[in-house]
């Protein structure tokens, strides 16, 4: 079994040790360094149909990088696109759903499947539209978000509400619904307008039993801030 180790506290690397014959796959451009015993190939994981569906679901690259210990054991270093922490999850009895851009790497035994969401979550969430990516099979899965990360435990009777821009991945057994952060009158769309004008966004309410991985930074808010700074400097 491949060894996944997160190394470094600020903008960490994902250090993966492979024995001869072992394989992993990762998001395009994730590979930073690999030893000469390893071989790198670009592939459409699961074929054309699966690649297209994952592209729609999570905005992943059409081709992924596949790294195999072809000539003997070796190590590689991977890095996510955005600066942020990396969490390694065990896939087996537990399956995880992933938000846009969360996938970093996985062992070859982990499968990425696309499933549909209900219309409310699809239209108003930031989690893949009508389609969302689910990790199944068996093995290690590495996910990442923007900024620091934290793993929350959801327990029955103790629901958790999280701004959906801060959600990285969550246990597929959890029930989740999307709503607005403000709860004033005026119906859903009235609440949505009030939420936007107050600076509060859409939230996901999780219930049941399982884990949710969250990140400290809001990618959309940061991008908006950068745009304003650039515009103001002109």
N, C-alpha and C positions, 0 to 999 in steps of 0.2 A: 504493500500500500504506500502511495506517495505521501511524503511528509510535508505538511503545510505549516510554515512558521511566519508570523508577522514580526518583522524586525525594524526597529526605529520607532520613536514616539511621535515625531513630527513628519508628516508625509511619508509613512513607512513603505518599505518594500514587502512584497509577498515572496518569501524564500521557499522554493519547492525543491525537495530532494527526491530524485527518481532512481529506482533500481532498474537494472537492465530489462528492457521490454515494456516498462511502464509508460503510460501516456497521460497527458492532461491536455485540456484545451482552454483557451482564454480569448478575451475580447481582442480585436485587431489592435495592433500597436502597443499591447500591454507588455510584451517582452522587452526587458532592458538589457539583460545579460544571460548567456547560457554557456555551459562548458561544451567543449568540442565533441564529447560523446553523444550529445543530444542533437536531434534533427528537427528543424522547424519547417512546417508546411502550412499553406493557406488552404482551408477547405470550407465547403458549405456543410456544416454539421447537420446530419439528418436529411440531406438532399435539398433540392431546390424549393419544394413546397414548405418545408420546415424553416428554411432560411428566410423565405419571404414572410411567413407568419411571425417569426421573431422580430423581423425588421419592423412590422406594423405594431407589434405588441410592446416592445421595449426600446425601439430605436437602435437596436444593435447593428453592427456592421454586417454586411451581407456575407463576407468571408470571416471566419475566425482563425486564429492561430492554433495549430496543433503541434505540441512538442512531445517527442518520443525519445526514450533512451535507447536508440537504435544500436549504438556501438559500445554500450556499457553504462554503468551508473553515472549519474551526473546531476548537477544543480543548476537552477536558473533563478533569476530575479525578475519579478513582474511588478508593474506599477499601474494603478488605475488612472483614468483620464483626468479626473478632478482631484485636487489636493484634499486628502481626507483619510480617515482611519479605515482599516480593513477588518472585517469580522469573518472568521472561518466557522461554517455551520456543518453539522453532520446530517447528511441526507440518508434516510432509510425508513424507519418507522415514521419519522417526521418529514413532511414535504413543505417547501416554502414558496410563497408567491413573492415576486420581486417588482419593485418600482422601476420606472424608467432609468436606464443607465447604471443600475446597481450591480450587474454581473461583472465579475473580474475573471474568475477562473474556476475550473472544476476538474475532478478526476474523470477518467473516461467512462466510469460506471454511472455517472450522473447524467440524467436526461433533462433537456429543457423542452417542455411541452407548452403549447399555447391553449388557453381556455377562455371562454367568454365571460364577461361580467354583466350584471344587470344594467339597465339603461341609465339609471341614476348615477351609479358609480362611473359608468363609461363617459357620460357627458360632462360631469362636473369634477371628476378627480384628476390627478396627475399620475395615474397608474396604468397607462397603456391604452386608454380609450376602451373600445368594445372588447379588445383582446388583452390578455395579461399572461405573463410568462410564469410557469410553475416548474420548479426543480423537483424531479423525482429520481427513481432509481436508487443507487447506493454509492456513497463515497463522500468526499469533502467538497464543499462549495464555498468559494470566497466571494464576498459582496463588499461594496464600499459605497459611502455617501460623501457629502461635502462637509468637511470639518471633522470634529470628534464624533465617536459613536458610542452608543449605550444600548444594552440589551434589557428589555422590560419583560417581566413575567405577568401575563394576564391570568387571573384566577376567576372561577365562577363566582358571580355576585360582586366582583370588583372590576367593572368595566373601565377602560382607559380611553381617553379622548386625546388624539394627537393631530397636530397640523399636518395635513397630508404631504406638504412639501418637505417634511422632515422624516418621512417614513422610508426606510431602505428595503426591508423584507419582513414578512410575517408568516407564521405557521398557517398552513392552508386549512387547518381544522378550526381556526378562529372565524367567528362571524363578524363581518364588518359592514358598516353603513356610513355613507357620507352625508354630512350636514354642514351648516354654517356655524361659525364660532359664536355669533351673537344669537340670542334667543328672544328678541323682541317681537312684537306682533307684526301683522301685515302679510302673513303667509310666507311660503318658502322664498319666493322671488323678492318680497319686501325685505326679508331677513338677509338675503344674498346681497342686495344693494346696500343695506346698512352695514354688512360685514366688510364690503369693499371700501366704503367711505370711512369706516372707522379704522381701517388698516389691518383688520383681522381677516383671515382667509377661510378656506374650506377645511374641515376637519374630518378625520376618520374615527369612528367609535368602534372599538374592538371589544368583543365579549366572548366568553368561553374559557378555554384553557390552552395556553401556548405562549410562544415568545414573539416579541416584536423588536426588530432592530431599527434604531432611529439615529439620525445625525443632527449635529448642532447647527448647521448652516442651511439656509434656504437659497438654493441655487438661483431661482428666478428673481428673488429680491436682490441678491448680490449682483446679478447681471444688470438689473434695472439701475442699481446704484452706480455701477461702473459706467453705464451709458450716460447717466446724468453728469457724472464727473467729467467725462470726455467732452460732452456737449458744452459744459460750462467753461472748459479750458480753451475753447475755440474762439 
